[in-house]
Amino acid sequence: MRPEHLDGVLAIERHSFPSPWTRTAFASHLQHPEFAKYLVAVRGEQVIGYTGLFFGGGQGQITNLAAHPDYRHQGIGSRLLLASIDYCIVLGLQGISLEVRVSNEDAQTLYERFGFAKVGRRKGYYQETGEDAYVMCVFNLDNQEEVAKLNSIRRDLGLYEC
Ligand SMILES: CC(C)(COP(=O)(O)OP(=O)(O)OC[C@H]1O[C@@H](n2cnc3c(N)ncnc32)[C@H](O)[C@@H]1OP(=O)(O)O)[C@@H](O)C(=O)NCCC(=O)NCCS
């Protein structure tokens, strides 16, 4: 993600979340490649999806994942999540965590397909609605079962295998 992508990212962010991140929040994270990696999916000039990753202490945290409403169910979210996970593998990180709304079953299904498991629940995590969040984790990225799962997703998406 580069600064010129922010208009497109913010349009998707505002459409997707009740408390969208601000331009300042994204821009400030872009200035810290030592602990943050933001990726975009583009079609021509248009941003059609994005994801954010924080990393440190051997762990990654997915901070954002969204696809443009007109481009959902076409594998964009899966490709972005896979790219973030692959970045974690390249960095040698052990595991990845994220938070997801308890009502967001579509996203939970997507994360479970990638090997994320529900490990906790944060009460009232989303302040604007008071909704709880599930904490979901992949603990061991080099576990054989996880490697096989990711390779199967790569195959389904028509991508390379590791
Ligand atoms: C969650 C989200 C990012 C998923 O993005 P997406 O691009 O639709 O995700 P994918 O297309 O990779 O996968 C979603 C579904 O599409 C299906 N799919 C993937 N590729 C496909 C293809 N080529 N043709 C048809 N369907 C396909 C997947 O099987 C999956 O379906 P299923 O869950 O019913 O099995 C998107 O719904 C979104 O932006 N939601 C709002 C923001 C949000 O909730 N983010 C998560 C916050 S924690």
The ligand as an SDF file (V2000), in Angstrom:
LIG
                    3D

 48 50  0  0  0  0  0  0  0  0999 V2000
  -14.3930  -10.8810    4.7410 C   0  0  0  0  0  0  0  0  0  0  0  0
  -14.0220  -10.3930    3.3370 C   0  0  0  0  0  0  0  0  0  0  0  0
  -12.6990   -9.6440    3.4070 C   0  0  0  0  0  0  0  0  0  0  0  0
  -13.8610  -11.6020    2.4090 C   0  0  0  0  0  0  0  0  0  0  0  0
  -13.4230  -11.1260    1.1590 O   0  0  0  0  0  0  0  0  0  0  0  0
  -13.7500  -11.9140   -0.1970 P   0  0  0  0  0  0  0  0  0  0  0  0
  -12.9120  -11.3060   -1.2510 O   0  0  0  0  0  0  0  0  0  0  0  0
  -15.2130  -11.9720   -0.4280 O   0  0  0  0  0  0  0  0  0  0  0  0
  -13.2200  -13.3510    0.2010 O   0  0  0  0  0  0  0  0  0  0  0  0
  -13.0510  -14.6180   -0.7620 P   0  0  0  0  0  0  0  0  0  0  0  0
  -13.7300  -14.3910   -2.0620 O   0  0  0  0  0  0  0  0  0  0  0  0
  -11.6170  -14.9890   -0.7850 O   0  0  0  0  0  0  0  0  0  0  0  0
  -13.7900  -15.7300    0.0420 O   0  0  0  0  0  0  0  0  0  0  0  0
  -15.1360  -15.5150    0.4390 C   0  0  0  0  0  0  0  0  0  0  0  0
  -16.0200  -16.4970   -0.2490 C   0  0  0  0  0  0  0  0  0  0  0  0
  -15.8780  -16.4720   -1.6510 O   0  0  0  0  0  0  0  0  0  0  0  0
  -15.6780  -17.8180   -2.1620 C   0  0  0  0  0  0  0  0  0  0  0  0
  -14.8490  -17.7250   -3.3350 N   0  0  0  0  0  0  0  0  0  0  0  0
  -13.5370  -17.5840   -3.3840 C   0  0  0  0  0  0  0  0  0  0  0  0
  -13.1240  -17.5330   -4.6710 N   0  0  0  0  0  0  0  0  0  0  0  0
  -14.2370  -17.6300   -5.4310 C   0  0  0  0  0  0  0  0  0  0  0  0
  -14.4800  -17.6140   -6.8250 C   0  0  0  0  0  0  0  0  0  0  0  0
  -13.4820  -17.4970   -7.7210 N   0  0  0  0  0  0  0  0  0  0  0  0
  -15.7490  -17.6940   -7.2650 N   0  0  0  0  0  0  0  0  0  0  0  0
  -16.7620  -17.8090   -6.3850 C   0  0  0  0  0  0  0  0  0  0  0  0
  -16.5910  -17.8280   -5.0490 N   0  0  0  0  0  0  0  0  0  0  0  0
  -15.3420  -17.7400   -4.5770 C   0  0  0  0  0  0  0  0  0  0  0  0
  -15.0120  -18.4880   -1.0430 C   0  0  0  0  0  0  0  0  0  0  0  0
  -15.1430  -19.8940   -1.1500 O   0  0  0  0  0  0  0  0  0  0  0  0
  -15.7690  -17.9170    0.0870 C   0  0  0  0  0  0  0  0  0  0  0  0
  -17.0390  -18.4790    0.1070 O   0  0  0  0  0  0  0  0  0  0  0  0
  -17.5630  -19.2440    1.3530 P   0  0  0  0  0  0  0  0  0  0  0  0
  -17.1170  -18.4520    2.5700 O   0  0  0  0  0  0  0  0  0  0  0  0
  -19.0360  -19.2380    1.1880 O   0  0  0  0  0  0  0  0  0  0  0  0
  -16.9170  -20.5980    1.2670 O   0  0  0  0  0  0  0  0  0  0  0  0
  -15.1320   -9.4870    2.7200 C   0  0  0  0  0  0  0  0  0  0  0  0
  -16.3820  -10.1450    2.8550 O   0  0  0  0  0  0  0  0  0  0  0  0
  -15.2290   -8.1350    3.3800 C   0  0  0  0  0  0  0  0  0  0  0  0
  -14.5510   -7.1870    2.9630 O   0  0  0  0  0  0  0  0  0  0  0  0
  -16.0950   -7.9870    4.4000 N   0  0  0  0  0  0  0  0  0  0  0  0
  -16.2600   -6.7140    5.0930 C   0  0  0  0  0  0  0  0  0  0  0  0
  -15.0670   -6.3950    5.9430 C   0  0  0  0  0  0  0  0  0  0  0  0
  -14.7990   -7.4860    6.9580 C   0  0  0  0  0  0  0  0  0  0  0  0
  -15.7160   -7.9930    7.5850 O   0  0  0  0  0  0  0  0  0  0  0  0
  -13.5020   -7.8200    7.1450 N   0  0  0  0  0  0  0  0  0  0  0  0
  -13.0620   -8.7890    8.1150 C   0  0  0  0  0  0  0  0  0  0  0  0
  -12.8040   -8.0690    9.3970 C   0  0  0  0  0  0  0  0  0  0  0  0
  -12.2200   -9.1430   10.6600 S   0  0  0  0  0  0  0  0  0  0  0  0
  1  2  1  0
  2  3  1  0
  2  4  1  0
  2 36  1  0
  4  5  1  0
  5  6  1  0
  6  7  2  0
  6  8  1  0
  6  9  1  0
  9 10  1  0
 10 11  2  0
 10 12  1  0
 10 13  1  0
 13 14  1  0
 14 15  1  0
 15 16  1  0
 15 30  1  0
 16 17  1  0
 17 18  1  0
 17 28  1  0
 18 19  1  0
 18 27  1  0
 19 20  2  0
 20 21  1  0
 21 22  1  0
 21 27  2  0
 22 23  1  0
 22 24  2  0
 24 25  1  0
 25 26  2  0
 26 27  1  0
 28 29  1  0
 28 30  1  0
 30 31  1  0
 31 32  1  0
 32 33  2  0
 32 34  1  0
 32 35  1  0
 36 37  1  0
 36 38  1  0
 38 39  2  0
 38 40  1  0
 40 41  1  0
 41 42  1  0
 42 43  1  0
 43 44  2  0
 43 45  1  0
 45 46  1  0
 46 47  1  0
 47 48  1  0
M  END
$$$$
